[in-house]
Amino acid sequence: AEAALDNAAAQVRPDPFAAGPCMVPVTGVSGTKKMEVYGDFGAGPKAPVIVFLHYYGDGGGGDNYTDWFGRLRAAGYRVLAPSFPGHGGTAGKVKAKPDPEVLGGVPAELLTQMLDHFGVKKCVMFGRDWGGGVAFEYAKRMPQRVRAVVGDSISFRGGAADLAPLQKRFANGKKKKLLLCWVDWPEVHPVKKGRALAKDCGVKLRECGGQGEVLRETLKFLAGL
């Protein structure tokens, strides 16, 4: 399997995003034949990869993170940011419920196909809101493909038992490979919810004043991996 991924990586241009987002062929998802993926491979073909996953709903898409690409490139990371079905330039539809079985279904399958397309064996997963739930569930189900995981004000309906495998794999010991940031939004993402999730994950919640602070915390976390 690793040899196949190496071959896939060799067939991808050093910067396949020079002309803008890619349309990656996908299979097994009704109504979706190609997935829009934004990215930046300017850090070089051997640089580690971070994947950014967007929130669900109007305005959500891979382009939500393009303003961050330069900072990640400077930090030595290649970047992938897909648009899930019904978002950005990706046709189709994906369920909105942030339940583990939903997050670990179609979204997880699409992520695996995307990583395989670009020949990425392992990555850091970052997700905001619904995308944060996808990132956490993917890391739980596919830990062999995830180097570390970052959540930003995530939506996740699983309980402590659902998060136990994630905590054991990524937050056990002194050097954590799990970061949970939170921007308080009382109507949708109250900070008390973030504190409860952080406790279940075995990490300290990073309370942030906005997305700029989330980016700074993420860069600091990446530097320590």
SELO-383380 format. One record per atom (N, C-alpha, C, CB): residue number from 1; atom name; x, y, z. Coordinates in steps of 0.2 Angstrom, whole numbers. Each point is the difference from the previous one (the first is absolute). Glycine has a CB too. Example, Ala and Ser with C-alpha at 12.3 -4.5 7.8 and 13.67 -1.06 7.14 Angstrom:
2
1:N:66:-28:39
1:CA:-4:6:0
1:C:4:6:0
1:CB:-9:-6:6
2:N:7:11:-10
2:CA:4:6:1
2:C:-4:5:3
2:CB:6:-3:-10
END
This chain:
225
1:N:4:-6:0
1:CA:-4:6:0
1:C:4:6:0
1:CB:-9:-6:6
2:N:15:6:-2
2:CA:4:6:0
2:C:4:1:-6
2:CB:1:-2:12
3:N:0:-3:-16
3:CA:4:0:-6
3:C:-5:4:-5
3:CB:7:-10:2
4:N:-14:8:-2
4:CA:-5:3:-4
4:C:0:7:1
4:CB:-6:-10:0
5:N:6:12:6
5:CA:0:8:2
5:C:6:3:-2
5:CB:-7:-2:9
6:N:13:-1:-9
6:CA:6:3:-2
6:C:-1:1:-8
6:CB:7:-5:9
7:N:-10:1:-13
7:CA:0:0:-7
7:C:-5:6:-1
7:CB:2:-12:-2
8:N:-8:12:6
8:CA:-5:6:-1
8:C:4:7:1
8:CB:-10:-8:3
9:N:14:8:2
9:CA:3:6:1
9:C:5:2:-5
9:CB:-1:-2:12
10:N:4:-3:-15
10:CA:5:2:-6
10:C:-3:3:-6
10:CB:7:-9:5
11:N:-14:7:-6
11:CA:-4:2:-5
11:C:-3:7:0
11:CB:-2:-12:-2
12:N:2:15:8
12:CA:-3:6:2
12:C:6:5:-1
12:CB:-8:-5:8
13:N:6:11:-12
13:CA:5:5:-1
13:C:2:3:7
13:CB:-5:2:-12
14:N:11:1:12
14:CA:2:3:7
14:C:-5:5:2
14:CB:12:-1:-4
15:N:-15:5:0
15:CA:-5:4:2
15:C:-6:0:-4
15:CB:8:8:5
16:N:-13:-13:-4
16:CA:-6:-1:-4
16:C:-5:5:0
16:CB:2:-12:1
17:N:-1:17:4
17:CA:-4:6:1
17:C:2:6:-3
17:CB:-4:-6:10
18:N:9:6:-14
18:CA:2:6:-3
18:C:-5:4:-4
18:CB:11:-5:-1
19:N:-16:1:-2
19:CA:-5:3:-4
19:C:-7:1:4
19:CB:6:-4:-11
20:N:-5:3:17
20:CA:-7:0:4
20:C:-2:-7:3
20:CB:-3:10:-7
21:N:-3:-10:9
21:CA:-2:-7:3
21:C:0:-5:-5
21:CB:-7:6:9
22:N:8:-12:-6
22:CA:-1:-7:-4
22:C:-7:-3:1
22:CB:13:-2:1
23:N:-15:-1:-7
23:CA:-6:-4:1
23:C:2:-7:0
23:CB:-7:8:-6
24:N:7:-11:12
24:CA:2:-7:1
24:C:-5:-5:-1
24:CB:8:4:8
25:N:-7:-9:-12
25:CA:-5:-5:-2
25:C:-1:-4:7
25:CB:3:-1:-12
26:N:-10:-1:13
26:CA:-2:-4:6
26:C:-5:-5:-2
26:CB:3:10:8
27:N:-3:-15:-5
27:CA:-5:-6:-1
27:C:-4:-1:6
27:CB:7:-5:-9
28:N:-13:1:8
28:CA:-4:-2:5
28:C:-4:5:4
28:CB:8:-8:1
29:N:-9:14:-4
29:CA:-4:5:4
29:C:-5:2:-5
29:CB:9:4:7
30:N:-16:-5:-6
30:CA:-5:2:-4
30:C:0:8:-2
30:CB:-7:-10:5
31:N:7:11:-11
31:CA:0:7:-2
31:C:6:4:0
31:CB:-11:0:4
32:N:17:-3:-2
32:CA:6:3:0
32:C:5:-4:-4
32:CB:-3:5:11
33:N:6:-3:-16
33:CA:5:-3:-4
33:C:7:3:0
33:CB:-9:-3:-8
34:N:9:10:10
34:CA:6:3:1
34:C:-1:5:6
34:CB:3:-1:-12
35:N:3:1:16
35:CA:0:4:6
35:C:5:6:-1
35:CB:-3:-10:8
36:N:1:16:-6
36:CA:4:6:-1
36:C:5:0:6
36:CB:-9:6:-6
37:N:15:-5:4
37:CA:5:0:6
37:C:5:6:-2
37:CB:-1:-12:2
38:N:1:17:3
38:CA:5:5:0
38:C:6:-2:4
38:CB:-9:8:0
39:N:15:-5:-2
39:CA:6:-3:3
39:C:6:5:-2
39:CB:-5:-12:0
40:N:10:10:3
40:CA:7:3:-1
40:C:5:-5:2
40:CB:-4:12:2
41:N:8:-14:-7
41:CA:6:-4:0
41:C:6:3:0
41:CB:-7:-9:-5
42:N:7:16:6
42:CA:6:4:-1
42:C:6:-2:5
42:CB:-7:9:-5
43:N:5:-12:10
43:CA:6:-2:5
43:C:4:-6:-2
43:CB:-8:4:9
44:N:6:-7:-15
44:CA:4:-5:-3
44:C:-3:-7:1
44:CB:10:7:3
45:N:-8:-11:-7
45:CA:-3:-7:-1
45:C:1:-4:6
45:CB:2:0:-12
46:N:3:1:17
46:CA:1:-4:5
46:C:-3:3:7
46:CB:10:-5:-6
47:N:-13:11:5
47:CA:-2:4:6
47:C:-6:-4:3
47:CB:4:11:-4
48:N:-5:-11:11
48:CA:-6:-3:3
48:C:-6:4:-3
48:CB:6:-4:10
49:N:-12:0:-9
49:CA:-6:3:-2
49:C:-5:1:5
49:CB:1:-6:-10
50:N:-5:12:10
50:CA:-5:1:4
50:C:-7:1:-4
50:CB:8:6:9
51:N:-13:-9:-7
51:CA:-6:0:-3
51:C:-5:5:4
51:CB:2:-12:-5
52:N:-5:16:1
52:CA:-5:5:4
52:C:-7:-2:-3
52:CB:8:9:1
53:N:-13:-10:4
53:CA:-7:-2:-1
53:C:-4:6:2
53:CB:3:-13:2
54:N:-8:15:-6
54:CA:-4:5:1
54:C:-7:-1:4
54:CB:5:4:-11
55:N:-8:1:13
55:CA:-7:-1:3
55:C:-5:-2:-5
55:CB:4:9:9
56:N:-10:-11:-6
56:CA:-5:-2:-4
56:C:-5:6:-2
56:CB:1:-12:5
57:N:-3:13:-11
57:CA:-5:5:-1
57:C:2:6:-5
57:CB:-4:-3:11
58:N:0:8:-12
58:CA:2:5:-5
58:C:6:3:2
58:CB:-12:2:-2
59:N:16:-1:-4
59:CA:7:3:1
59:C:5:-5:2
59:CB:-5:10:3
60:N:4:-16:-1
60:CA:5:-5:2
60:C:3:-3:-7
60:CB:-6:-3:11
61:N:13:2:-10
61:CA:3:-3:-6
61:C:8:1:1
61:CB:-10:3:-7
62:N:13:-7:3
62:CA:8:0:0
62:C:3:7:0
62:CB:0:-11:-5
63:N:-4:16:2
63:CA:3:6:-1
63:C:0:4:6
63:CB:-3:0:-12
64:N:0:-2:18
64:CA:0:3:6
64:C:7:1:3
64:CB:-12:-5:2
65:N:16:1:-4
65:CA:7:0:3
65:C:6:3:-5
65:CB:-4:-10:7
66:N:2:12:-13
66:CA:5:2:-4
66:C:5:6:3
66:CB:-8:-4:-10
67:N:5:8:14
67:CA:3:5:3
67:C:6:-2:5
67:CB:-10:7:-1
68:N:9:-13:3
68:CA:5:-3:4
68:C:6:-4:-3
68:CB:-10:-1:8
69:N:9:0:-14
69:CA:5:-4:-4
69:C:7:2:0
69:CB:-9:-3:-7
70:N:10:10:7
70:CA:6:3:0
70:C:4:-2:7
70:CB:-4:9:-8
71:N:0:-8:13
71:CA:3:-1:7
71:C:2:-8:1
71:CB:-7:10:4
72:N:3:-14:-7
72:CA:2:-7:0
72:C:5:-2:-4
72:CB:-12:-2:3
73:N:13:5:-9
73:CA:6:-1:-4
73:C:6:2:3
73:CB:-7:1:-10
74:N:7:5:13
74:CA:6:3:4
74:C:2:-5:6
74:CB:-4:12:-4
75:N:-1:-15:7
75:CA:1:-5:5
75:C:2:-7:-2
75:CB:-8:6:6
76:N:9:-7:-13
76:CA:2:-6:-3
76:C:-5:-5:-1
76:CB:10:2:6
77:N:-16:0:-7
77:CA:-5:-5:-1
77:C:-4:1:-7
77:CB:-2:0:12
78:N:1:-6:-15
78:CA:-5:0:-6
78:C:-7:0:3
78:CB:9:-6:-8
79:N:-13:9:4
79:CA:-7:1:2
79:C:-5:-3:-5
79:CB:3:10:6
80:N:-8:-14:-3
80:CA:-6:-2:-4
80:C:-7:3:4
80:CB:7:-11:-5
81:N:-11:13:1
81:CA:-7:3:3
81:C:-5:-2:-5
81:CB:6:9:6
82:N:-10:-15:-5
82:CA:-5:-2:-4
82:C:-7:4:1
82:CB:6:-11:0
83:N:-10:11:-5
83:CA:-7:2:1
83:C:-4:-6:0
83:CB:2:11:-6
84:N:-6:-13:11
84:CA:-4:-6:1
84:C:-6:1:-5
84:CB:4:-2:12
85:N:-8:-3:-14
85:CA:-6:0:-4
85:C:-5:6:2
85:CB:2:-12:-3
86:N:-4:16:-2
86:CA:-5:5:2
86:C:4:6:2
86:CB:-8:-8:3
87:N:14:9:-3
87:CA:4:6:2
87:C:5:1:-5
87:CB:-1:-3:12
88:N:2:10:-13
88:CA:5:2:-5
88:C:-2:-3:-7
88:CB:9:1:8
89:N:-4:-4:-12
89:CA:-1:-2:-6
89:C:-1:-8:-1
89:CB:7:9:-4
90:N:-9:-12:10
90:CA:-1:-7:0
90:C:-8:-1:0
90:CB:11:-2:7
91:N:-13:-2:-12
91:CA:-7:-2:-1
91:C:-2:-5:6
91:CB:1:3:-13
92:N:-7:-4:14
92:CA:-3:-5:4
92:C:-2:3:7
92:CB:7:-8:-6
93:N:-7:3:11
93:CA:-3:2:6
93:C:3:-4:5
93:CB:-11:4:-4
94:N:13:-2:10
94:CA:2:-4:6
94:C:-4:2:6
94:CB:12:-1:-5
95:N:-13:-4:9
95:CA:-5:1:6
95:C:4:5:5
95:CB:-5:-11:-1
96:N:0:15:4
96:CA:3:5:5
96:C:1:-2:7
96:CB:-6:8:-7
97:N:2:-13:9
97:CA:1:-3:7
97:C:7:-1:2
97:CB:-12:-5:-1
98:N:14:8:6
98:CA:7:-2:3
98:C:0:-6:4
98:CB:3:12:0
99:N:-6:-17:-2
99:CA:0:-7:4
99:C:6:-4:-3
99:CB:-13:1:2
100:N:16:-5:3
100:CA:6:-4:-2
100:C:-1:-4:-7
100:CB:3:0:12
101:N:-9:-3:-12
101:CA:-1:-5:-6
101:C:-1:4:-6
101:CB:-5:-8:7
102:N:3:14:-7
102:CA:-1:5:-6
102:C:7:2:-2
102:CB:-12:4:3
103:N:16:-1:2
103:CA:6:3:-1
103:C:5:-5:-3
103:CB:-2:8:9
104:N:1:-14:-6
104:CA:5:-6:-2
104:C:-2:-3:-7
104:CB:3:-1:12
105:N:-9:3:-15
105:CA:-2:-3:-6
105:C:3:3:-6
105:CB:-11:-3:6
106:N:6:7:-10
106:CA:2:3:-6
106:C:6:5:1
106:CB:-12:-1:-4
107:N:12:5:8
107:CA:6:5:1
107:C:6:-4:1
107:CB:-8:9:5
108:N:8:-14:-1
108:CA:7:-3:1
108:C:2:-4:-6
108:CB:-3:-1:12
109:N:-2:-2:-16
109:CA:2:-3:-6
109:C:3:5:-5
109:CB:-9:-9:2
110:N:6:14:-3
110:CA:2:5:-4
110:C:8:3:2
110:CB:-12:4:-3
111:N:13:-4:9
111:CA:6:2:2
111:C:6:-5:-2
111:CB:-6:7:10
112:N:4:-13:-9
112:CA:5:-5:-1
112:C:1:0:-8
112:CB:-4:-7:10
113:N:-1:8:-14
113:CA:1:0:-7
113:C:4:6:-2
113:CB:-11:-6:-2
114:N:10:12:5
114:CA:4:6:-1
114:C:8:-2:2
114:CB:-10:8:2
115:N:11:-10:4
115:CA:7:-2:2
115:C:3:-4:-5
115:CB:-3:2:12
116:N:0:-8:-14
116:CA:3:-4:-5
116:C:1:3:-6
116:CB:-6:-9:5
117:N:2:13:-8
117:CA:1:4:-6
117:C:6:4:0
117:CB:-12:1:-2
118:N:14:2:7
118:CA:6:4:1
118:C:6:-4:3
118:CB:-7:10:1
119:N:6:-16:0
119:CA:5:-4:2
119:C:3:2:7
119:CB:3:-2:-11
120:N:-8:4:16
120:CA:1:2:6
120:C:-1:-6:5
120:CB:-3:12:-2
121:N:8:-14:5
121:CA:0:-6:5
121:C:-3:2:7
121:CB:10:-6:-6
122:N:-8:12:8
122:CA:-2:2:7
122:C:0:8:0
122:CB:5:-11:5
123:N:-10:13:-1
123:CA:-1:8:0
123:C:-2:2:7
123:CB:-3:0:-12
124:N:3:6:13
124:CA:-3:4:5
124:C:-7:2:-2
124:CB:11:4:5
125:N:-16:-6:-1
125:CA:-7:2:-2
125:C:-2:5:5
125:CB:-2:-12:-3
126:N:0:18:-1
126:CA:-3:6:4
126:C:-7:0:-3
126:CB:11:6:1
127:N:-16:-5:4
127:CA:-7:1:-2
127:C:-3:6:5
127:CB:-1:-12:-5
128:N:-4:15:1
128:CA:-4:5:4
128:C:-7:-1:0
128:CB:8:8:-3
129:N:-11:-8:9
129:CA:-8:-1:0
129:C:-1:-7:-2
129:CB:-3:12:-2
130:N:-1:-13:-3
130:CA:-2:-7:-3
130:C:6:-3:-2
130:CB:-11:4:-3
131:N:16:0:-1
131:CA:6:-3:-2
131:C:5:-3:6
131:CB:-1:8:-10
132:N:0:-4:15
132:CA:4:-3:6
132:C:-3:-7:2
132:CB:2:12:4
133:N:-8:-13:-4
133:CA:-3:-6:2
133:C:3:-5:-5
133:CB:-11:5:5
134:N:11:-4:-11
134:CA:3:-4:-6
134:C:7:-2:2
134:CB:-8:5:-9
135:N:12:0:11
135:CA:7:-1:1
135:C:1:-4:6
135:CB:2:11:-4
136:N:-6:-10:9
136:CA:1:-5:6
136:C:-2:-7:-1
136:CB:-3:10:7
137:N:-3:-11:-11
137:CA:-2:-6:-1
137:C:4:-4:-5
137:CB:-11:4:2
138:N:14:0:-7
138:CA:5:-3:-4
138:C:6:-3:3
138:CB:-4:7:-9
139:N:7:-2:14
139:CA:6:-2:4
139:C:-2:-6:4
139:CB:4:12:0
140:N:-10:-13:2
140:CA:-2:-6:4
140:C:0:-6:-4
140:CB:-6:8:8
141:N:3:-8:-14
141:CA:-1:-6:-4
141:C:6:-1:-4
141:CB:-12:2:0
142:N:16:3:-2
142:CA:6:-2:-4
142:C:6:3:2
142:CB:-8:1:-9
143:N:10:-3:15
143:CA:6:3:4
143:C:6:-1:-4
143:CB:-5:-2:11
144:N:5:-3:-15
144:CA:7:-1:-4
144:C:1:5:-6
144:CB:-2:-12:2
145:N:-4:16:-3
145:CA:1:6:-5
145:C:1:6:3
145:CB:-7:-7:-8
146:N:7:8:15
146:CA:0:6:3
146:C:6:1:5
146:CB:-13:0:-1
147:N:16:5:0
147:CA:6:2:4
147:C:-2:3:6
147:CB:7:1:-10
148:N:-12:4:10
148:CA:-2:4:5
148:C:-7:3:-2
148:CB:12:3:4
149:N:-16:-1:1
149:CA:-6:3:-1
149:C:-1:6:3
149:CB:-5:-11:-2
150:N:1:16:-1
150:CA:-1:7:3
150:C:-8:1:-1
150:CB:12:4:-3
151:N:-15:-2:8
151:CA:-7:2:0
151:C:-1:7:1
151:CB:-3:-11:3
152:N:-2:14:-7
152:CA:-1:7:2
152:C:-8:1:1
152:CB:10:4:-8
153:N:-12:-3:14
153:CA:-7:1:1
153:C:-4:-6:-3
153:CB:2:13:1
154:N:0:-19:1
154:CA:-3:-6:-4
154:C:-7:-1:1
154:CB:11:-5:0
155:N:-15:2:-4
155:CA:-6:-3:1
155:C:0:-8:0
155:CB:-6:10:-6
156:N:5:-13:11
156:CA:1:-7:1
156:C:-5:-3:6
156:CB:12:1:-4
157:N:-16:-5:2
157:CA:-6:-2:4
157:C:2:-7:4
157:CB:-8:5:-8
158:N:14:-7:7
158:CA:2:-6:4
158:C:2:2:7
158:CB:4:-6:-11
159:N:-4:1:15
159:CA:2:1:7
159:C:7:-2:2
159:CB:-12:-2:2
160:N:13:1:4
160:CA:7:-1:2
160:C:2:-7:-2
160:CB:-2:7:10
161:N:-3:-12:-11
161:CA:2:-6:-2
161:C:2:0:-7
161:CB:-8:-5:8
162:N:5:9:-12
162:CA:2:1:-7
162:C:7:3:-1
162:CB:-12:1:-3
163:N:14:3:7
163:CA:6:4:0
163:C:6:-4:3
163:CB:-7:11:0
164:N:5:-16:4
164:CA:5:-4:3
164:C:6:-2:-4
164:CB:-9:-4:8
165:N:7:1:-14
165:CA:6:-3:-4
165:C:4:6:-3
165:CB:-7:-9:-3
166:N:4:15:2
166:CA:4:6:-2
166:C:4:2:5
166:CB:-9:4:-7
167:N:7:-3:13
167:CA:4:2:6
167:C:6:-5:1
167:CB:-10:5:5
168:N:9:-11:-5
168:CA:5:-5:1
168:C:5:0:-6
168:CB:-8:-7:6
169:N:6:8:-12
169:CA:5:1:-5
169:C:4:6:-1
169:CB:-7:-8:-6
170:N:3:14:7
170:CA:3:6:-1
170:C:2:5:6
170:CB:-6:-1:-11
171:N:3:-1:17
171:CA:0:5:5
171:C:3:-4:7
171:CB:-9:7:-5
172:N:12:-13:4
172:CA:3:-3:5
172:C:7:1:1
172:CB:-8:-9:-2
173:N:10:11:8
173:CA:7:2:2
173:C:1:8:-1
173:CB:3:-11:-4
174:N:3:13:5
174:CA:2:7:1
174:C:-1:3:-7
174:CB:8:-2:10
175:N:-5:-1:-15
175:CA:0:3:-7
175:C:-7:-1:-4
175:CB:13:-1:0
176:N:-17:6:1
176:CA:-7:-1:-3
176:C:0:1:-8
176:CB:-5:3:11
177:N:2:-8:-14
177:CA:-1:1:-7
177:C:-7:2:-2
177:CB:9:-8:-2
178:N:-13:11:7
178:CA:-6:3:-1
178:C:-1:6:3
178:CB:-5:-11:0
179:N:2:16:-4
179:CA:-1:7:2
179:C:-7:2:-1
179:CB:12:3:-3
180:N:-15:0:8
180:CA:-7:2:-1
180:C:0:7:2
180:CB:-5:-11:3
181:N:3:15:-8
181:CA:-1:8:1
181:C:-7:1:0
181:CB:11:2:-6
182:N:-13:4:9
182:CA:-7:2:0
182:C:-1:7:0
182:CB:-2:-10:7
183:N:-3:12:-11
183:CA:-2:7:-1
183:C:-7:0:3
183:CB:8:3:-10
184:N:-9:1:16
184:CA:-6:0:3
184:C:-6:3:-4
184:CB:6:0:11
185:N:-11:-4:-13
185:CA:-6:3:-4
185:C:-6:-3:4
185:CB:6:0:-11
186:N:-8:3:16
186:CA:-5:-2:5
186:C:-6:-4:-3
186:CB:3:9:7
187:N:-6:-6:-13
187:CA:-6:-3:-3
187:C:2:-7:-4
187:CB:-5:11:-1
188:N:11:-12:-1
188:CA:2:-6:-4
188:C:5:-4:4
188:CB:-3:6:-11
189:N:9:-3:13
189:CA:5:-3:3
189:C:2:3:6
189:CB:4:-3:-11
190:N:-8:2:16
190:CA:2:3:7
190:C:6:-3:3
190:CB:-12:2:2
191:N:16:2:1
191:CA:7:-3:2
191:C:-1:-5:5
191:CB:5:11:-2
192:N:-10:-12:6
192:CA:-1:-5:5
192:C:0:-7:-4
192:CB:-6:7:8
193:N:3:-7:-14
193:CA:0:-6:-4
193:C:7:-2:-2
193:CB:-11:3:-5
194:N:15:2:3
194:CA:7:-1:-2
194:C:4:-3:6
194:CB:0:9:-8
195:N:-1:-6:14
195:CA:3:-3:6
195:C:-1:-7:2
195:CB:0:12:4
196:N:-7:-14:-5
196:CA:-2:-7:1
196:C:4:-5:-5
196:CB:-11:4:4
197:N:11:-1:-11
197:CA:3:-4:-5
197:C:8:-1:2
197:CB:-9:4:-9
198:N:12:1:11
198:CA:7:0:1
198:C:1:-5:6
198:CB:1:12:-4
199:N:-5:-12:9
199:CA:1:-5:5
199:C:-1:-7:-2
199:CB:-4:9:8
200:N:-1:-10:-12
200:CA:-1:-7:-3
200:C:6:-2:-4
200:CB:-12:2:0
201:N:16:3:-4
201:CA:5:-2:-4
201:C:7:0:4
201:CB:-6:6:-9
202:N:6:-4:15
202:CA:6:0:4
202:C:5:6:-1
202:CB:-2:-12:0
203:N:-1:18:-3
203:CA:5:5:-1
203:C:-3:7:3
203:CB:3:-6:-11
204:N:1:11:11
204:CA:-2:6:2
204:C:-3:4:-5
204:CB:9:0:8
205:N:-15:3:-7
205:CA:-3:4:-6
205:C:4:7:-1
205:CB:-11:-5:3
206:N:12:6:-9
206:CA:3:7:-2
206:C:-6:5:-2
206:CB:11:-6:-4
207:N:-13:10:9
207:CA:-5:5:-2
207:C:3:6:-3
207:CB:-6:-4:10
208:N:3:5:-16
208:CA:3:5:-5
208:C:-5:6:-1
208:CB:7:-9:-6
209:N:-5:14:4
209:CA:-4:6:-1
209:C:-2:1:-7
209:CB:6:5:9
210:N:-4:-9:-14
210:CA:-2:0:-7
210:C:5:-5:-4
210:CB:-4:12:2
211:N:2:-12:-8
211:CA:4:-5:-5
211:C:7:2:0
211:CB:-10:-2:-6
212:N:12:8:7
212:CA:7:1:-1
212:C:4:-3:6
212:CB:-3:11:-5
213:N:0:-11:11
213:CA:3:-3:6
213:C:0:-8:-1
213:CB:-4:10:7
214:N:-1:-12:-10
214:CA:0:-8:-2
214:C:6:-2:-4
214:CB:-13:0:1
215:N:14:5:-6
215:CA:6:-2:-5
215:C:6:0:4
215:CB:-6:5:-9
216:N:7:0:13
216:CA:6:1:4
216:C:1:-6:5
216:CB:-1:12:0
217:N:-4:-14:3
217:CA:0:-6:4
217:C:2:-7:-4
217:CB:-8:5:8
218:N:5:-5:-14
218:CA:1:-6:-4
218:C:8:0:-3
218:CB:-12:1:-3
219:N:14:5:2
219:CA:7:0:-3
219:C:5:-2:6
219:CB:-3:9:-8
220:N:1:-6:14
220:CA:4:-2:6
220:C:0:-8:1
220:CB:-2:12:5
221:N:-4:-15:-6
221:CA:-1:-7:1
221:C:4:-4:-5
221:CB:-11:2:5
222:N:11:0:-11
222:CA:4:-3:-6
222:C:7:0:1
222:CB:-9:3:-7
223:N:12:3:10
223:CA:7:1:1
223:C:2:-5:5
223:CB:-1:12:-3
224:N:-3:-15:8
224:CA:2:-4:5
224:C:-1:-7:-2
224:CB:-3:8:8
225:N:0:-10:-14
225:CA:0:-7:-1
225:C:6:-3:-2
225:CB:-11:2:-4
END
